[in-house]
Amino acid sequence: MSKEVLFQSQADANGLQRLVCIKSALSNRGLILLSGLLLLVIIPRVICIGLRPLHHDEGVNFFFTEQIARIGFYQYSHENYHGPLFFYLTALTRLLVGDGVLSLRLSSIVAGIAGCFIPGLFFRRALSVIPLISTTLLLAVSSSGVFHSRYAIHEILLLLCFLSMASAAALFFHERRPAI
């Protein structure tokens, strides 16, 4: 009787080991897939980022970012139609990375990368893997998303906020509860 119980527990242990191996392989495959997606999102946004000279709007935004570094805060003016968020984010990246084109555009790059993964973050429980990967891929190669991610301008934050609000609203109406 004890041999049967031992055999049964050994079979259960082997089954559990197989399950752990399958789960580990799936998580490794998922990690590889996530890494590939991340590279596909990052590369178009950072490759040769310093090759193109600064645009007029980027120069204006640099002025306000420089003002934050000089006096310590954003001095609001009704003549500037933008709020301070982008300027503070850009000032933070300049503080972390230093002066340069990359540091000026880094907050836009990060916002563009985050925008590609926002729908996946909100819909990870509601959708299967294929629609989530497809959405991320489409946002990764979106010409508008890549274009605005490569400029130090406010529009990419608008896209990020829009994707976040649209995803949260869609999930709320789908599940009738808060999204995250």
Sequence and secondary structure as in RCSB ss.txt:
>XXXX:A:sequence
MSKEVLFQSQADANGLQRLVCIKSALSNRGLILLSGLLLLVIIPRVICIGLRPLHHDEGVNFFFTEQIARIGFYQ
YSHENYHGPLFFYLTALTRLLVGDGVLSLRLSSIVAGIAGCFIPGLFFRRALSVIPLISTTLLLAVSSSGVFHSR
YAIHEILLLLCFLSMASAAALFFHERRPAI
>XXXX:A:secstr
 HHHHHHHHHHHHHHHHHHHHHHHHHHHHHHHHHHHHHHHHHHHHHTTTTTS   HHHHHHHHHHHHHHHHSS  
  TTS S SHHHHHHHHHHHHH SSHHHHHHHHHHHHHHHHHHHHHHHTTTS HHHHHHHHHHHHS HHHHHHHT
SSSTHHHHHHHHHHHHHHHHHHHHHSS   
